[in-house]
């Protein structure tokens, strides 16, 4: 039996006959010891459980944690989220349906929502006459236009004005005073500033075609341009810029060469992290400017999660492996994937808390964990998570290959107790479904189901036999039961036309590496 690279990320090329790999609701993890049964395994993406909720609300528009306190904007209301899951209403804010931008100092929380600013007093500032719990709306006339995003650096709050090249800096430690320092107009690039983020105490101002970085110079106006801090790449999605892995990541905008590339800052030099396949997918969407993203770290992986609302798609970049995978909410009514539910994130109370894009629910997000003889966090708050892996092509210079058997090496014996029930009410183990394409990924066979073993049956083998003949085959594996499917590898027993045992053809890059 031979390995054929079953475990991997998403890479669906322009021609599916060239490569049609997909990895949905699984993420690849490298086995760092180098002594595992495989070099890489597929592990389940996190599930969701309701943590806090506002009935009838349309979406959670943002979250922020400061000094152990978590705040969230749900529709047009700012709440404090307590460790019990209770919500304390603070004040109403404007609601344009877009994400809010929030930053904080130890004393003040600043919210930019629907173009307006709101200051919530976290602690008393007696020298300024502010008491804890006070809410101060900032008059719109303070700025030359609606405020898009806010930031915080070196005690100063920063406000980016939408559809302009202007940003404002507050008085030190006072988000209510924007007149002392005033504003600055960026003149190094001709377009409006699309997005702003503060990283390493520096302000990244990302325009449509180029970007600039500013630092606290200590001058009368606190911030000046970093020497050499001009970046010849712009931003195409204002709400998709994130901090991650000691750097920033963003989606590139149109420039004189094109658009829709994912970038990572390497110092002040943008480094491409997207692939041709990812870029092809993004550039086929109705919009990329509506992308909404957040970042989080879990079990050593640093993830950049990007939702595309108009395309109903979610892409995730894993810094640990450099691979992309997809996540999606399975719509049981239509039988299709939609964008994943989480659209914003914070970490507090020892929990990953994410806000729902289509309701007023804050979920706890977690990788599946055992709870006695069953599992927690193996559904999207009760909705099945459909996990799918579409493997690389199996071909040998387009000769016939006879497929005798395929074994999926995975963790078995993890079905819940009491057992699942089939349509007739009879007990059954969790199962997995295999289908395949013999025309390069254009059409597919019917599915074949296999048990992954009842609870405790750890020696169970997942085998598929008598799989026919093909010149080019792509296997696809799907699991949707409430268990943490963990895939280690897959082994194929096959032979060529002359009866010799099949071994996957080496890719040219590997052959060249061996020669070198």
N, C-alpha and C positions, 0 to 999 in steps of 0.2 A: 504494500500500500504506500501511496506517496502523498506528501503534503503538496498543496497547490496555492498557498498564500491566502487561505480562507479569511483570516483575521486582518482587518484593515479599516481605513476610513472611507469617506465618500469621495469618489472621483468618477463622475459621469461625463465622458468626453463629448465633444460635438457630434461625433459618430459613435453611437452605442456599440457598434461592431468593434471599435477600437478599445473602448473600456467603458463599462456601465456599472461600476461599483457604487453601492450605496450602503450607508451605515446609519440606521434610523433608531434612535432611542437606545443605542449602545455606544460606548466610547472605547477605543483601543487603549490598552495600557501595556507598556514595555515591562517585561520581566527582568528587573535590573540585576538579579543575581547571575544571569547568564546560564543558569543550570536548570531552568524549568523545562517542562515538557515542550514548550513552544517559546519563541522569542517574544510573543505578544499575545494578550488575551482580550476578549471583549467582555466588558462589565456593564451592568445596567445603569442607565442614567437615573437621576433621583426621582422618587415619587413625591406626591404632595398630600398633606393633611391639613384640614382647616385649623387655623390658629386664632384668627379674629375675623369679624365679618360685619358689614353694614348691609342690611337687607335692602334690595331694590336699587343699589348703586350700580353705576355703569362701569367704573374702572378704578383701580388704584393707580394714582398718577405719579407717585414718588414716595421714597422712604429715606430717612436719615437717622443716624445714631450718633450721639454726642454724650460723653461721660456717663455711659450706661443707660441713657434715656433714648427711646426710639420714637420718632414722629413720622406720621404718614398723612399724605393728602389723598382723600378719597372723594372723587367728584369735586365739589366746591367747599369741602370742609377739611380743616386741619385737626388731626387727632394726635394725642399721645397714646402710644401702644404700651400697655402694661405687661409685665411678665406672665400674668394670668390669662392673657388674651383679651382682657377688657380694653375698651377704647374710651378715652376721655376727650370729649369735644372741646376744642380751644377757640376757634374762630372760623368764620367763613372767608373764602378767598375766591378770586375770579376763576372761571372755568371755561377754557376754550377747547377742551378735549385733548390737549397736548400734555406731555409730561411736564411736571414742575421741576425747577432747579432749586436745590437747597444746600446751604452751607452753614457753618456755625463757628462761633468762638465759644470759650467757656461761659460767656455771659449772654450771648444773643444767638438766636436762630433766625436766619434770613431766608425767605421764600420768594421766589419769582414765579408768579402764576398768571397766565393770560395777560402778560405784559406789565403787570403791577408788582410792587414789592410790599412785603409784610414782615415786620420785625416782631418776634416773640421773645420776651425777656426771660431768659433761663434763670438768671440770678439778678439780685438787686445791684444796681450801680448808683449808690447814693450820691456820688459826686456829679452825676448827670441827672439826678432826680428820677431814676427809673426804679420801679419795684418789680419783684419777681411776678411773673404771670401777666405782665402788661403786654398788650398788642398795639403796635403802632403801624398803621398803613402809611406808606410813603406817597405823597402827592405825585401824580403823574407828571405835573408840570416841572418837577425836579429834573427830568431828563428830556432830551430832544426827541424821544420816541419811546415806544414800548420796550421794556427790558426782556431780553430773551433768556439769558443765563446769568448766574452769579458764581463768584469764586471767593476764596479767602487765602491770603498770604501775608505773613509777617504782621499780623494784627490788623490788616486792612481788608475790608470787603470790596469786591470788584463787581461791577454790573456792566454787562455787554448789551448795548442797544441793538435791537433787531434791525435788519436791512440797513445797516450803516457801517462805518468804519470807526465808530466811537465807543469808547468804554470809559466808565467813571470809577473813581476810587473814593471810598468813604474816609471820614476821619478815623483815626486809629481807635480800634475797639468800640466803634459806634456806628452801627449800620443805619442809624436814623439821620446822620449828618453827611450829606454829599456835596456840600457847597465849599468846604474848606479846601479840599484838594481839587475838586472839579473833574474835568474830562480831558481825554486825549484822543486825537484823530490819527489813525494809522495811515501813513502815506507811502509805505514801502511797497504795497501792492495795490492795484487799481480797483479791485472788486470789494464788495461788502464782506464783512467778517461773518462767517457762517456759524462757527462754533468756538467755544472757549473752554479751556480746562487748566487748572493749576496743578503743576507737578514739580516736585523738588524745589518748591518756593518760587517757581517761575510761571509766568502766565503764557500759555500757548494760545495765540489768536490765529485761528485757521480760516483763511479766506477761501473764495471759490476756486482760485487757481494757485495761490501761494499762501505761505503762512509766516508768522513772525513770533519770536519769543522775547519776552520782556522780563527784567529782573529788578529787584529793589535796589536802586542805586543810592538812596539816601538824599536825593536832590529835593528841591521844593516840590515838584511833582514826583512822587516816590519811585515811579518805574520808568526805566529806559530800555532801549533795545539792546539785547545781548549781542556783543560783537561776534559776527559769524552765525547769528541766530536767525538767518533767513532761510526758509525751506521752500524749495521749488515744487511743492505739492499742496493742493488745496483739499477741502473737505466737502463731501457731497451729502452728508446726513448729520444734521446738527445734534440729534439726540443719540448718536451711536458712538461718540468719542468717549473712551474710558481709560482709567488708570489700571494697569495690570503688569505684574512681574517687573516692577521697578521701572516702568516705561509707560508710554501712552500708545493707544491703538486707535485708528480711525479709518473711515471709508473715504477713499479719494473721490474728488469731484471731477467734473469735466475740466480738461485743460486742452491745450492745443493738440494733444496726442490722443485723448480718449478719457474714459471714466470707469468707475466701478472696480477699483483695486483696493485691497485691504493693506494698510500700512502699519508698521511699527517704528517708533522713533528709536534710532540707534545714535544716541547723542542728539545732534541736530540733523542727522541724515535719515530720511525715510527708507525703511527696508520692507520690501514686498513680502507679505506672508500668505496671500491668497494664491490659488492655483489657477491654471487655465480653466479647469472645470468649474471652480467656484465663480470665477469672473464671468464665464459664459452664462451660468445660471442667473447671476445677479443682473446682468445686462439684458436678460430676457424679461425681467419683471416690469410691470407698469410703472413703478417708481422705486428708486432706492433712497430718495431723499426722506421718505417717511420712516426709515429704519429707526428702531429703538433698541438700545443695547444696555447691558449691565455686565459686570465682571464679578467673579467670585472664585475662591480657592477652597478645594475640598480634597482631602486624602492625598495631598501633594500635587494635585493638578490645578493649574490656573486656567480658568475658562473665560472666554469672551463670547457671550451669548447675544445673538443679534436676531431680533424679530423684524420681519418685513410684513407689515399689516396688509398692504394692498395685494401682495402675492400669497399671503397666508402660508409663510414659510419661516423656519427658524434654522439658522446656521450657528455652529459652535466651533471655535478654534481652541485647541488645547495646546498651550505653550509647552507642556512637558514632552509631547511627541511631535509637535509641528503638524499634526493631522487635523483635518476638518471632519466633523460628523453632523448629522441633522437630528433635530428633535421635533416632535409634533404631537399635537392633541388628536386622538383618534375619534372622529365623528362616527358613532355607530349607526346613525340614521342614514348618512350618505355613503358610508364606507370609504371615507377619504381622510387624509391627514390635513389638519389645519395648523396654524402657528401654535407653538407651545403657549401655555397659559401665562407663565411668569413674564413680566415686562420690567420689573424693577426689583432691587435686592438690597438688603442690609443684613448685618450679622449682630445679634444680641441675644442675651439669655442663653448662650451656648447653642443657638439655633440659626440656621439660614432662613430668613423671612423674606418671602417674595410676594409681590402684588399682582393680582389677576388683571389681565388686559380686558376682560369682558364682564367683570362683576366687582363688587366691593369687598372681595375676600382677600385676606392676607393668609398665605399658606406657610406652614413649616415645610421646607424642602430638605429631603434627606435621602441618602442611598438606602436601599432596603436593609432592614435589620430584623433579626429573628425575635419573635415574641412567643416563647414556648414552642408549640408545634405549628405555628403559622408565621406570617410575615407582616411587618408594617412597612409603609411607604413603597408599596408595589403597585399602586394605582394612582391616577390623578384624582385624588379625593373621591374615590369610588368608581371613576371611569377607567376602563381597561387601558393599559399602556401597551400598544402594539409595537413590538420590537422587530426590526427587519434588517437582515444582512444579505446583500446581493454581492456575490463573490466575483473574483476575476475570471476572465475567459479561460477555459480549458481547451487548448488546441495544440496541434503539432503539425505545422506547415500544411494545414487543411486536409490532413489525412484522416481516415476514419479511426475513431477511438471507441472501443467497446467498454462500456461502463458496467462493471460487475457489482460493485458495492461501494457505498459511501458511509463512513462512520463519522458522526459528529462527536468529537471529544469534548465533553462538557461536564459540569458538576451535576450529578444525578442524585436521586433519592431525596429531593428537597420539596416534594409536593406537600401541601399543607395537611394537617389533621385537625378536625375531621376532613375527609377527602372531598374533592370537588365532585360535582354530580353532572352526568351527561343529560341529554335532552329527555331521556326516559326516567330520570331520577335515580340512575344507578351510579354507585361510586366509581370514580376514575382518577387516574393520576394526571398531573399536569402534562401537557403535550407540546410538541413542536411540529411545524408543518414545512415540508420541502416541496418546492416546485422548480422547474428548470425551463430554459429557453434553448432551442437548437438553431435559432436563426439570428444569433448575435445580440439578443436582448429585445427583440421587437414583439414577439408573442410568447405565451407561456403555457406550460402543461397544467393539468389539474394538480391540486395539492395532495400530498401523501402525509398522513398524520402518524406520529410515533410518540409513545409514552416516554417520559424522562424519569420514570420510576417512582413508586410510592415512597412515602416518607421513610427514610432509613435504608432504602435499597441503594446503597452507594456504589455497588458493583454493576448496576444496570448499564447496558450499552445501547446507544441510540444508533441503529443500523437501518440503512435503506439498501435494498437489493434489486437486481434485475432492472437496471436503469436504462437499458437500450444502448443505441449506438448514435454517435454524432461526430461531425467534423469540427464543430465549435459549440461548446456548451457553457452556459452560465447557470449556476445554482443559486437559489434564493431560499433563505431560511426565515421563518416567522414564528414568533412566540407571543401570545397575548394573555396567558393565564397569570394569576396573581402570585408569581414566584420570581425570584431574582435569577433569571437565566444568565449563566456565566459560561461563555464559550472559550475553550482553550485552543482548539484547532479542528481540522477536518482531514480525514485520510481517504484517498480514493484508490480503489483497486480497479485497474483498467489495463487494456493492452491495445497495441496498434494493429494495423491490418495484417502484419506478418507474424503476429502472435507474441512479439516482444512486450515485456512489461512496460507500462506507461510511466514515464517520468516527465514532469513538467519541463518545457523548454526554458532554458535560461534566457532572461532578458539581456539584450545587447549590452546594457550598462554594466551588468555583472560580468559578462564575458570580457568586455574591455578592461574592467578593473582587474580581473585575473591576469590578463596579458601584461598590464602595467606592473 
